[in-house]
Amino acid sequence: MRIIESITRPGYLVSILKMNDKFIIKLEAGPYEQTYKVSDMDIGSLGNVKKLLTDEFYAKVEERFRQMNADFSIELAKHI
C-alpha cells in the first residue's frame, strides 16, 4: 500500500492510497477514521478519484465524524 496523494482539510487529513488494483480514500480526524475503497477498473485514474471529493462528500464525512464522536462519547461515559 502506498500513499499517492495527501490533502489537508481543516480538522482532518485525507490520504489517497493505491493497493491491489484499488484506490483507497482514507480520512482521519483525531482517533476516528473513515475508509472508502474504489476499484481502479471502475474509477480509472487518480484524477477521477479526486472528482469524488466534492464539498457535498466532505460535508457528509464531517457529519459522520461528529456522529462517531457522539456515539463513542456515549459508550465511553457508560464505562467510566
C-alpha positions in Angstrom: 0.0 0.0 0.0 1.4 3.4 -0.9 0.1 7.0 -0.4 -0.2 8.7 -3.7 -1.8 11.9 -2.6 -2.4 13.7 0.8 -4.9 16.5 1.2 -5.1 18.6 4.3 -8.6 19.8 5.3 -9.5 21.9 8.3 -9.9 19.3 11.1 -8.8 16.2 9.3 -6.4 14.6 6.8 -7.3 12.9 3.6 -5.0 10.3 2.1 -5.4 8.6 -1.2 -3.6 5.3 -1.4 -3.2 2.6 -4.0 -3.2 -1.1 -3.2 -4.2 -4.3 -5.1 -5.9 -2.6 -8.0 -7.9 -0.3 -5.7 -7.8 3.3 -4.7 -8.4 3.8 -1.0 -9.6 7.1 0.3 -8.7 7.4 4.0 -10.0 10.3 6.1 -8.6 10.8 9.6 -9.8 13.1 12.4 -8.3 12.6 15.8 -9.0 9.0 16.9 -11.5 8.4 14.1 -11.1 7.1 10.6 -13.3 6.6 7.5 -12.1 4.5 4.6 -13.6 4.1 1.1 -12.3 1.6 -1.5 -12.9 2.0 -5.2 -11.7 -0.4 -7.9 -9.4 1.3 -10.4 -11.4 -0.6 -13.1 -14.4 1.4 -12.0 -12.8 4.8 -11.5 -9.9 4.7 -13.9 -7.5 7.3 -12.5 -6.4 9.4 -9.6 -8.0 12.4 -11.2 -11.3 10.7 -11.2 -10.9 9.7 -7.6 -10.3 13.4 -6.7 -13.5 14.3 -8.6 -15.4 12.3 -6.0 -14.1 14.6 -3.2 -16.8 17.3 -3.6 -18.0 19.7 -1.0 -21.1 17.6 -0.6 -19.0 14.5 0.1 -16.8 16.3 2.6 -20.0 17.7 4.4 -21.2 14.1 4.8 -17.8 13.0 6.0 -17.7 15.7 8.6 -21.2 14.8 9.8 -20.1 11.1 10.1 -17.1 12.2 12.2 -19.4 14.2 14.5 -21.7 11.2 14.9 -18.8 8.8 15.5 -17.6 11.1 18.3 -21.0 11.3 19.8 -21.5 7.6 19.7 -18.1 6.9 21.2 -18.6 9.5 23.9 -21.8 7.9 25.0 -20.2 4.4 25.1 -17.2 5.8 27.0 -19.3 7.5 29.5 -21.0 4.2 30.3 -17.7 2.6 31.3 -16.1 5.4 33.3 
